[in-house]
Amino acid sequence: MLLAKPRSNVEVINDLNGDLVTFYRCVRFHAEPLIAEIEFVLHSRQEFFELREQVGLTDIQRASRWYFRHRECFRSTNMDVFGTSPSTAKDSRAARLESIRQLNVRLDRVVVENLTWEKCLDTYDRPETFFYLDPPYTASDIKNYEAWKTSDVLRFRERLNRLKGSWLVSLNRLLAKPI
C-alpha cells in the first residue's frame, strides 16, 4: 500500500517480522550492495531451500535471502514452500533490481518500526493520522504469523473504536454457514 500512494508528511511501516525490517533497512541504506547480492540468484528450488538454512550471515546477505525467498515462495504466504507455475514466467532479473532501486527512493523519510500493533497505534494515533492495518488472518495456514483468534479480533476492534485517526483494515472474511 505504501508504494501505491502519494507521499504523506509522516509515513510508518510497522511489522513484527525482523527479517522484513532488516530488508527495508538494507534497501534504504545499502541498496547497491543488496542489489549486488541479489543480482545473480537463480529462480531455483534448490537455492530456495538452501538459503533457508544458512546461518551467520551479514544483514545484507540475510536481506538478500529474505527477498529471494519472499519472491519465490507460494503467494508470499509460506516462506517454506517454493512457488512455481507452468504457465506464468518469473519476473526478470532487471525488473527485480529496478524494484529494489525504486523502493530505495520511496523509503526515504519512512520510519520502519518493529512494534506490537498496540504500541504502534498508541505511538502514532493523531486526528490527522490514516492507518492502513493488515493484521494476521484468522484460521490461516500462513506460516509468517500466528493466526488470530476471535478474541484477538475483538480486542483489535475495541482499540480501533478508540482511535483518533481514521483507518482501513484488510482482514480475511469469516464465512458464515448459509441459512
N, C-alpha and C positions, 0 to 999 in steps of 0.2 A: 504494500500500500504506500509506503514512504516514497518509493521510486516513481509511483504513478501520479503523485500530487505535486502541486507547486510548493515551493519552499514556504515555511512559516518562520516567524521570528524565533521561536523555540521549538526544537524537534528532538524527540527522545525515542530511542528504541530500547525496549526492555525485554530481556529473555533470561531465563534461568540456565539455559544451555551454555555452559562455559566455552565449549568449542565454537559455538556461533559468535560469542563475544570476542574470542581470540581471532576468529576470521575477520570480523569487522575491524578490529584494531589493526591487523596486518594489512588489510585493504587500505585503510586510511593512512597509515604511517609508513608502510613498507610495500607499496603496490608493485613496484618494479621487481624487487627480489621475489615476491609472491608469484608474479607472472612468470618469472624465470623458472620457478619451481613447478608451476602448473603446466608450462608450455608443452612439454613432450610426454605428458602422461597419456597412455593409450586408453581407449574405451575397451577395457579388458576385464573379464570376470576374475581372472587370476589376480590381476593387480588390485582390483576392488577388495578382494578378501585378504590379500597380503597386507594392504595398507591398514586394515583394522587392527592388526596385531603388533604393529611397530610401537616400541616404547623408547623413551629417552630422546625425543625429538625437540628441535627448536620450535618456537611459536610459529615461525614461517612454515616449517615443514608440517606441523600439526594443522595449520590453517589450510595449506595446500591439500592435504589428505582429507580434511573435512569437506572441503569444496568438491573434490573429486567424488567422494562417496555420496555427498548430497546430490550431485548432478546425476550420478549413475544408479542410485537406489530406486526402488519401486515407488513412484509418485511422491518422493521426498518424505515418505511416512515411516519407512523402516530401513534404517541405515545398515541392516544386516542382510538385505535382500538385493541382489544385483538385478536391476530392471532393464529389460531389453524388449524390443518389438521387432517382429519380422517385417512390419510394414511402415515403420517410421524411422527415419535416419536420426542419428545423434547430431547435436549441434557441432559446428566446425571448430577447430582449434582457434582460428582467427576470431570467431564470434565469442568464444569463452574469454579470450584475452581482452577483447574490446569491452565485454560486460564488466570485467574487473576494473578497467580504466574508468568507465562511466560511473561505477559505484564509488570509486575513489573520489571523484569530483563531487558526487551527490552527498557523500558522508561529511563533507566539510561543514563544520559547526553543529553536527548532530551529536547529541550526548548518547552514549551507549551504556545502558545500565544493566546490572545483574542483580535485580531486587525481586523480592516477592511481589506479587500483584498488589497486595495490600499496601506495602511500603511505597511502591511506585505511585499508586493513586494518592496516598497521603502527601507525598513529596510534591507532586505536580498539579494537584487539583486547584484550579482557579476558575472564576466565572467565564473567562475567555478561552479556557482550555477545551480542545476537542480530543477525545480519546478514541482510538480505534483499538478494540480489545479482541484478542483471539485466544481465549483460554483453552486448556486441554479439553478434548471431547469426552463425552460420557460413553461408557460401554464401547470403548475403542480398542483396537488392536495395534494402535500406533505405539511404537516402542520408545520414541523420544521422550515422552512424558507419561506419567501415570494418569490413567483415565480418571476424570472427576466423577464423584458420586453425586446423587441428587442433593445431599446435604451441602456439598461444595457449591453447587449451582445456586442453591437458595441463599447461602451466605454471600455469594458474589452479587446476586440480585439485590439483597438488602443494602450492600455497600454502594451499588450503582444508584439506588434510590436517594442516597445522601450526597451524591456528587454535586459540586457547584457547577462544573463544566458539563458540556454535552458529550455524548458518546454514541458509538456504534459497535455492536458486538457481533462477531461471527462465531456461531456455535452450532454443532450438529443438531439436526432436528430430531426430537424424540418422537418416534412413531407411536400413535395410539392404535389400539385394536379397533377396527371398524365396528360401528354399531349396527 
